[in-house]
Amino acid sequence: MITCELEYDAKAKLGEGPCWDARNQLLYWVDIERFEVHAYNPATKTDRAINVGQHVGAAVVRQSGGLLLALREGFFHLDPITEQLTHLIDPEPECPENRFNDGKCDPMGRFWAGTMHLPETEMNCGHLYCLDKDLSVRRRVDDVSISNGLAWSADEKTMYFVDSPTRVCVAFDYDKATGGISNRRVVVEIPEGEGWPDGMTIDAEGMLWIALWDGWQVRRYNPQNGALLNAIQVPVARPTSAVFGGENLDTLYITSASTRLPAEALAEQPLAGGIFKANPGVRGTPTFEFAG
Ligand code: CA
């Protein structure tokens, strides 16, 4: 078991979507239920929040400058200096009860993000979308309940994806030239009672780090055989996602949630909603930027 420490006592409601900005050595993350995009600077341990006025599932760095956001009403551009939001495209205006959840860029700089229904008890209403750098968007997976973790293998031939209520991580053959995915198969299963798979990242050895909501852990799995390899014990029930950062990509930053925890549970985990860090002894992979 690997230990972790508190990096920043963020008191987030639903901290999520960490992504590492290597150029500026910043950790971007979102608080979905507070409608906030955050830029955290580990060097100074300071955090800046920008309220975007609606649910924000993910924020990624754009190569052309600024941030690309997946908000409840679709994809937006955010200028982090002026805090001005610009609407780009809503891929599912016919689903006003859906909001975007987790999202991430692939090795070619396309932005993948998925939706879920509000409330989340309605199953199979969401979809996984892929936004290309020309801002065209394609629906890539249907019948998604709570679209969550995404990762790509280093050889750029496999994409991994988590739809949380299924309790599994699936793999697809990934065509990096077209963004096409095929040959869906289960690669990791989380046993009942051990939490729900949420956000994830992949390390330089091709192993997946999956946050377990209500599982008190971030676990390292081998997607080649489904084996549980290691785990980071976190002091909160609801770790939500993780990303490698730091100058050497050897620090794993973990976001977490405090939302919908009863008062007695919150009393037992006063750091719920915090950002944690661990040094698991393996390097990560870089966070990809949006190419558009
Ligand atoms: Ca999530």
Residues whose N, C-alpha, C, O or C-beta is under 5 A from the ligand:
A	BS01	CA	E16 D102 N148 D198 G199 T240
